[in-house]
Each structure stands twice: as C-alpha cells, then as structure tokens.
Amino acid sequence: MIVPTSAIGLPRGPSVPNGRVPIQPEFEDGLPPLPEIRSEALRLQVFTHRSFYARPTHVFEDMPDDPSPDNESLEHLGDSVLSLVVTGLLRTVYPCLRVGPSTKIRALVVGNPTLAWISVQYRLPERLRMHPAQAITLQASPNIQADLFESFVGGLYIDQGLEAVQAWLHPLIRPFLVIAYRSVRVQHGLPPEPPYSMHPPSYFEAAGTHRSTRITAYPSQTWSTPPPPRMPASIGHLSLFNQHMQQQCKSIEWVYSDSAGEGTRTTPIWVVRAMVDGECLGRGRGSTKKAARNEAAKEGLAKLGVPVP
C-alpha cells in the first residue's frame, strides 16, 4: 500500500503519526523476510489465540505439567523484547536524543496501529487459530493483530535468541524510526531534520585517543566539553538559597515593598526582602518577582558565607 507523503517524508493530511494511525513507510523491495520459527510446538503456540482452547482467565498460575497453550505469555515476552530492540536501535540511529523525545518516538513505533499494520503486511492474522465463532472479529481487530506480532517476536526470541530478533527487526524498524523521529521533531516545533550531524564521536575519540571530532552545531565545542551557557549563571541563586534554608530547617518569608515610583505600569519594578527568623538576609529588585527574589537570594547566600558568582 502506497501512502502519499510530504516533502519531509511524513504522511500527508490525517495520516501524520500521532499514535492513533499507523506509520506506513514505503519498502521498495518489500518488508524483510519473516524468519521461520524452527520449533513446531512454539510456532503453533505463537498463532494460538486464547479463545481456541477457551481456558478460564482467572487462574493465577498454570500447573507445571499443563501450561497454557495459547500465545498470551509469548505476547507478554515479545512486548518487552520489542521495546528493548527498538530502544537499542534508537540509541544507535539517534544517539543524542533525550529521554522524553525518545520515549515518544518509541511509542509511535511500537503502538498497536503500527504493529497491526506490520502484522497484516506479513499476513500473520491469516494463520491465527481461534474459536470459529470469533474468527472474523478477531482477525480484523488491530489490537489482536498487534498482539500477534508481539507473540511472534516473543516466539522467535525463545527459539533463536536476541541476535536473530535484532537481525530481523533492525532493517524492518529503521524506516519507522525515521518517520517517527521527524514527526516528533515537528511536534516540538523543530524542523524535521536537525541542522547538525547526529553521530557524536565515540568515547575514545572524545577522550582524545583518536582524532578530535566536533559537533557542527557548536563549531568550537568538543563532545567532552559542555555547550555554551544559554542563561546567566546567576539564575540559580534562588534555588540554592532555598536549598540551604531547607537544610537548616528554616522557612523564608518574602516581603515585598513599594518600589517608590520605579518602573512603569507595564514594566513594574519589584522590591523584596528575604526574612528568616525575623532577620533580613537579603534585599533584591527586579522586573519580575522571581528576578527580585533571585537578587535577594544572592545577597542572602553571601551573608551565609556561600561563595556566589
């Protein structure tokens, strides 16, 4: 199925990835071949829905000599294995991603709509064993289709190990990651592609063992040095002052006073005193209450003997 895409490679119109519609990249040569699960018993279990045997669902644990023959346990395992593989691939493809955006990207890729689409492309629902009375409903259910894909991942993991799962999923999942990555960047108000190289130097390069590598976003900054500050260093005086007061089990009373005609109606000047146990530890003024408290906190830190910039 071919989905119209925009110039940035994202589906047009309502098909923009949002967790409710599947990501559908184009595979010029088709999806990577579906691996074969060698164990016949395991392969049978992968494609067995719990309705096929209609076992009670309220049982806490199966008997050792009579484990449940359906695919729910494989689905549970496959869900974790899939998350592990996708998270690892994310770190490889986009090593500078922070945790928040990385979590959003992974959620788009492993969400039920996308997994159901992959499952249908591999025609997995056609092999599902289930109660005949529920066949039409179950085979058409995106949740069941997604569960079946996770069950297959879990079965392959038990049958051949993590390396076999990675060898199959890495080329399969990578195009989905690219679309999800671009989509989440747009959600964050950023252009779909970053303006710098996404591959930082290795640990050894950063340590100086090999050639020096720099990130193009900051031409004069190496991977081992912090980026240039984007805010004044004094912005943290208030939190540091609060921390010292909490450690001493003391509370701060912020007393605001008239700025004596300073400022204007649209840009007032706030004047505040930091009172602790009836003593004024610091005074400050600023265009906002927070800025004024920060100045007072800076003075208070100095009185406490805490070195401040």
Secondary structure, DSSP 8 states (H G I E B T S, - for coil): ----B-TTS-B-GGGS-SSSS------TT-S--------HHHHHHHTB-GGGTT--S--SS-BTTB---SSHHHHHHHHHHHHHHHHHHHHHH-TT--HHHHHHHHHHHHSHHHHHHHHHHTT-GGG-B--GGGHHHHHT-HHHHHHHHHHHHHHHHHHH-HHHHHHHHHHHHHHHHHHHHHHHHHHTT--SS-SS-S----HHHHTTSS---B-TTSTT-BTTS----SS-GGGGHHHHHHHHHHHTT---EEEEE--TT-B-SSSB-EEEEEEETTEEEEEEEESSHHHHHHHHHHHHHHHTT----
